[in-house]
Amino acid sequence: MLILVWFVVCILFYFVQLLLENSGHSLEVFAVLSAIALFLISRVRHKIK
């Protein structure tokens, strides 16, 4: 499960950097998107059990 989280975070970071490049808001967008992704992974994981 940790590997899945790591891949999701890396992919999100890549897309945020690709889209926003040197914008001052790229770190904030990355933080929000990664929090949403981790929340969704947690919800899916608990539904499976």
C-alpha positions in Angstrom: 0.0 0.0 0.0 2.9 2.4 0.8 4.2 1.9 -2.7 0.9 2.9 -4.2 0.9 6.0 -2.1 4.4 6.8 -3.2 3.6 6.4 -6.9 0.5 8.6 -6.5 2.4 11.4 -4.8 5.2 11.2 -7.4 2.8 11.3 -10.3 0.9 14.3 -8.8 4.1 16.1 -8.2 5.2 15.6 -11.8 1.9 16.9 -13.2 1.8 19.9 -10.9 5.3 20.8 -11.9 4.5 20.3 -15.6 1.4 22.4 -15.5 2.5 25.3 -13.2 6.3 25.2 -13.7 7.7 28.2 -11.7 4.5 29.4 -10.3 4.5 30.3 -6.6 1.4 28.3 -6.1 2.6 24.9 -7.3 3.6 23.7 -3.8 0.1 24.6 -2.5 -1.6 22.9 -5.4 0.5 19.8 -4.9 -0.3 19.7 -1.1 -4.0 19.9 -1.7 -4.0 17.3 -4.5 -1.9 14.9 -2.5 -4.1 15.3 0.5 -7.2 14.5 -1.6 -5.4 11.5 -3.2 -4.4 10.1 0.2 -7.9 10.6 1.5 -9.4 8.7 -1.4 -6.9 5.9 -1.1 -7.8 5.6 2.6 -11.5 5.5 1.8 -11.0 2.8 -0.8 -8.8 0.8 1.5 -11.3 0.8 4.3 -14.2 -0.1 1.9 -12.2 -3.2 0.8 -11.9 -4.5 4.4 
